[in-house]
């Protein structure tokens, strides 16, 4: 009943004293996780709302914050008056700098920073879609099975209580 099972696996590894690391293994493994942007949205539908413990208030705050943080600088460069554009331009430059840094590590063009506003909108849509799907279906739908939110929350609460007792 752990919706974000990969994160729970990582927590269990750490809890038992093992070490984890993230490595780049170019050309070692190839996996098509999703096809296209909406394939990513579909695959993340089960997980995204669960990151906020199925809390509508937290999800709404995350949507607002992500929109302001990721779209705001770009909108400010276009819409802000006069010298106020400079702060927004500095924020967009820092986003570009991050993409250039990641680009050298992951062998992608730093010019991908131009897609950042679209990627942010897709993330916001993904979170909204995940929350709405959970509301419409009364739970998380994954591979044709619906896992009721009440059962997921009860399982998570029970696990938290057991961890506190230890």
N, C-alpha and C positions, 0 to 999 in steps of 0.2 A: 504493500500500500504506500510505499515511498514513491511519490510522483517524480521527484528529482533523484532517482536512484543512483546516478553517477556521482552526485555530490555526497550522498549518504555513504557510498562506498569509500570515497576519499576521507570522510570523517572517521569511518571505522578503521581505516588503515592508520590514520594519525593517532586515534584513541588507543590503539594497541601498541604504540611505540615504534611503528615502522616509519621509514622515511619515504618521501615521495619527491619526485622531480619532474619537471617538464622539459622535454628535450625536442630538438628538431631532428627528424629522421627523414630528410629528403630522399625520395625515391625508394624508401624501404617498404612503405605501405601505401596503397591507393584505395580510396573509398569514395564513392559518390553518395554523400549523405542526403543531398537534396538537389533537385533540378530547378534552377531559377529562383528568383526572389520569393515567389509564392510557395515554392516547395519548402523553403526555409520557414516561412510563416506557418505552413501546415505542420512541419516537424516540431516547431516550438510551441504550438498551441497547447500541448499538454503540460509543458513545464513553466511557462512564463508567469502565469497567474499564481502558481504554487510558490514561486520565489517570494511572494508577498503574503504567504500563508493564507491565501484565498480571502484576503481582507480588501474589501472594495475601497475603503478610504485610503489605504496605503497604495493600492494600484492607481487610484486617481491622482494622488500626490506624485507618484512616479511618472505618470503620463505628463502631468503639468511640468514637473522638473526637467524631464528629458526634452520636452518641447522647448522650454526656455533655454536650457543649457546647450542643446545641440543645434537648434534652429535659430535661436536668438541672435548669435553673433552675425550670421549671414543676413538675417533680416535687418539688423542694425546697420550693417555696411550699406545696405540699399536705402533704408528708410530714415535713419538718424540724420538730424540736421548738422551741417557744418563740421566743426571740429569734434563733435561727439562721435563721428564715424571712426575716429582714430582708435578709440578703445575697442570698438567692435572689430576693426581691421587687425588690431594686435591679437585678438582672440582667434580670428580666422587664421592668422599667420602661425599661431601656436598649434592649431589643429593641423595645418600643413606640415609643420615641423615634426609632429608626432607621426604622421603618415610617412614622411621621408625616412624617419628613423626605423619605423616598422618595415618599410619597403626594402631596406638593405638587409634586414634580418630574414624576411620572408620572401624575398625576391619578387616583389611587386612594385609597380611604378608608384612613386610618390604622388603622381598626379591623381591617384585615386581619391585624394582629399576632396576633390571637386564633387565626388559622389556622396560625401558625408551628410549633407542635408537630406538627400533621398534615403540613405541608409537609416538615418534617425527617424524619418517619417515611417519607414517600414517597421522599425522597432516599436514605435508608438502604436502603430496599427496592430502589430503582433500581440502586444500586451492587451490592447482593447479587445481584440478578437479572442484571445485566450480567456479573458474574464467573461465576455459575452457568451462564448461557447459553454463555459461552466454553468452560467445562469440558465441558458436555454435547455441544456441537457441535464441539469441538476447534478452535474459532476464532470469528471474528466473522461473524455472519450479517447481511447487509445487502442488502435488496431481492432476496431469493431466492438470493443467492450466499454461500457460506461461504469466508471468507478464513482459511486455517490460521494459528494463532498462531505456529508455527515460522517461517513465511514472513514474517509481519509483523515479528516480532522480528529476524530476519536482516536484513531491509530497513532497519529502524531502526538496527541496529548498524552496518551498512555506511555509512549516511548519517552517523552520529556519527563514525565513523572518518575519513570523507572530510573532514568539517568540521574535525576536529582536525589533519589534515595541512595544511590551508590556512593 
